[in-house]
């Protein structure tokens, strides 16, 4: 992990949306008339692909996740990295990567409080998690060495009446130790279909990857000055069991030239 992190628009979007989707899934819904839970996934997700980025999954005989192969800009700097998962009493106890990093979670009353990151036996950083009324309200990522750790990213969340993330704000570290500035925020809309990545939320939390019960249909991205600078609209094709097979993603602001990308899901 770097001791300082300068974020461009793409990095802000990827990291922020990953965290928003992830922590929305950690919400304990107290709505008196909550939406019904997603139906069980009858197929095993083998690969999720977003353009050139992907995640591939291998499983133990009991169905638990054994290994994830990941390629993206945020977690692997565009390299292909294998993550091997170990368990203790049904909870993830350690994650080891082929790039030499080890992730060790710390639980308190069976709730994740911190994730420590090690390289060659030395702790290089950690993430602190704060919950309020069953919801993750703040997640702060620290990097450094020895006794000197400084925050490089922080996520702050607001929830709507349905218990979903209404808004997520990202704070980014600066060249002044301990000082963070607003980098942007995002607003989300979802469908009512099952997100097949949801079953891996306990692992993906350590990679800051997006995961929620449902699939994002609109992402509005705002810069630090609260100006809308990006919009992502997803049109899904679903399998007969309701799981997404692929999505066409329209990228761009209304009235401006845009681009199109594709998201795909492979099952076995």
VOZATI-619179 format. One record per residue (C-alpha): y, z, x. Coordinates in steps of 0.001 Angstrom, whole numbers, padded with zeros to 6 digits, always signed. Layout:
N
YZX;...
This chain:
268
+000000+000000+000000;+003501-000791+001231;+006083+001955+001586;+008686-000226-000161;+008219-002845-002829;+010696-005581-003705;+009801-007255-006987;+010506-010818-008006;+010377-011918-011651;+006692-012869-011496;+005708-009555-009900;+007732-007559-012424;+006059-009411-015279;+002518-009073-013934;+002734-005398-012956;+004670-004309-016013;+002517-006116-018537;-000614-004848-016826;+000559-001270-017154;+001835-001622-020714;-001424-003106-021948;-003450-000549-020068;-001597+002542-021171;-001360+001371-024750;-005145+001634-024750;-004910+005269-023605;-002914+006270-026702;-004643+008696-029076;-003602+007226-032413;-002176+009922-034700;-001064+007437-037359;-002295+008761-040748;-003385+005217-041620;-004405+003741-038259;-005730+000250-037797;-009543+000108-037775;-011165+000204-034325;-012283-003103-032843;-015848-004183-033593;-018439-003653-030860;-018695-006321-028209;-022083-008014-028536;-021720-010221-025463;-021223-009120-021868;-018001-010329-020276;-018800-012197-017071;-015395-013568-016101;-011766-013411-017143;-009557-016160-015691;-005787-016616-015856;-004854-019784-013989;-006071-019304-010404;-006457-015531-010837;-009736-014075-012069;-011947-011026-012485;-015767-011297-012402;-018118-008491-013384;-021628-007375-012423;-023513-004599-014233;-026063-001860-013605;-029264-001801-015637;-027721+000796-017984;-024817-001548-018736;-022224+000294-016673;-019967-001695-014367;-021451-002136-010886;-019024-004499-009164;-015826-006366-009945;-014645-009355-007934;-010879-009752-008242;-008288-012311-007181;-004612-011850-008071;-001218-011426-006429;-000740-007745-007207;-004069-006130-006285;-005488-008490-003673;-002476-010522-002401;-004268-013655-003572;-007473-012888-001637;-010923-012500-003224;-011936-008821-003050;-015092-007050-004258;-014793-003566-005783;-017970-001435-005943;-017981+001401-008475;-019750+004781-008145;-020239+007365-010908;-020737+011093-011301;-021686+012596-014678;-020721+009377-016409;-017215+009154-014937;-016039+006940-012094;-016074+009026-008920;-015160+006414-006301;-014249+002751-005926;-014769+000967-002598;-013357-002467-001831;-014514-005152+000583;-010987-005078+002037;-011558-001515+003288;-009695+000475+000640;-011227+003439-001192;-009952+004808-004499;-010801+008399-005450;-009824+009612-008938;-008845+013221-009644;-009561+014619-013118;-008301+017716-014869;-010186+018755-018008;-011821+015306-017922;-008412+013596-018055;-007285+011375-015194;-004378+013046-013412;-004206+011169-010130;-005818+008352-008171;-005807+008648-004354;-005945+005513-002182;-007488+005574+001306;-007787+003095+004175;-009992+003990+007195;-010150+007595+005984;-006363+007979+005772;-004626+008440+002443;-002077+005655+002073;-000849+006392-001439;-001598+007714-004891;-000707+007304-008562;+000311+010252-010742;-000210+010105-014516;+001675+012121-017150;+000523+012426-020775;+002428+013606-023834;+000726+014114-027211;-002248+012126-025959;-000158+009193-024726;+000647+008151-021174;+004412+008528-020987;+004858+008004-017258;+002858+006657-014322;+004316+006901-010827;+002906+005121-007769;+003557+006619-004321;+003002+005118-000872;+003350+006426+002668;+001377+008423+005218;+000887+012009+006368;+003131+014261+004321;+005690+011544+003627;+005106+009755+000334;+007773+008053-001711;+007643+006438-005159;+007533+002641-005129;+006877+001959-008839;+007211+003934-012050;+006323+002972-015633;+007990+004645-018648;+006784+004030-022228;+008071+004211-025791;+005724+004012-028776;+006214+002695-032289;+004946+004309-035494;+001583+002554-035164;+000936+004162-031790;+001356+000955-029771;+003713+000540-026849;+007014-000674-028282;+008708-000918-024923;+007750-000389-021304;+010274+000038-018502;+009582-000426-014819;+011436+001405-012042;+011175+000127-008469;+011651+001841-005117;+014568+000988-002839;+015272+001337+000873;+016495+004869+000157;+013470+007218+000119;+012874+008757-003308;+015466+006543-005016;+014357+004162-007735;+016256+001592-009799;+015528-000170-013054;+013720-003474-012443;+013202-004621-016033;+011354-003958-019251;+009058-005717-021710;+008395-005763-025442;+004975-006651-026831;+003244-008008-029940;-000549-008037-030498;-003189-009665-032670;-005925-007710-034472;-008846-009109-032449;-010958-007340-029841;-009864-007607-026215;-013157-007966-024263;-011610-006345-021174;-011187-003076-023095;-014697-001926-022187;-013603-001815-018519;-010420+000197-019043;-011702+003198-017044;-012046+000989-013958;-009021-001243-014430;-006651+001721-014614;-007074+002078-010842;-005957-001527-010269;-003000-001318-012692;-004562-004148-014675;-003823-004888-018311;-006246-003684-020943;-005796-002818-024611;-007918-002894-027756;-006226-006077-028930;-004938-009267-027320;-001288-009897-026526;+000277-012725-028547;+003902-012386-027409;+005422-010883-024289;+009235-010726-023992;+010402-009923-020460;+013890-008556-019758;+015645-008141-016424;+017443-005050-015137;+020620-006092-017012;+018660-006268-020328;+018833-010074-020436;+015796-011894-021844;+014455-013887-018899;+010917-014788-019934;+008682-015241-022966;+004903-015730-023006;+003257-016822-026282;-000553-016907-026579;-002556-019059-029001;-006205-017991-028943;-009424-019800-029756;-012028-017278-030938;-015796-017307-030935;-017716-016768-034181;-018017-013026-033427;-014226-012681-033113;-014040-012467-029327;-011510-014727-027595;-012886-017768-025790;-009620-019100-024382;-005883-019070-024947;-003112-021577-024451;-000043-019811-023044;+003426-021210-023679;+005855-019962-021022;+009596-020295-021441;+012601-019313-023513;+013426-020971-026845;+015480-024135-026392;+014578-024487-022720;+011905-026589-020996;+008687-024592-020682;+005269-024756-019114;+001727-024203-020351;-001145-022312-018754;-004660-021370-019856;-006514-018061-020089;-010301-018157-020364;-013215-015785-021022;-016857-016344-020003;-019735-014286-021478;-023458-013943-020913;
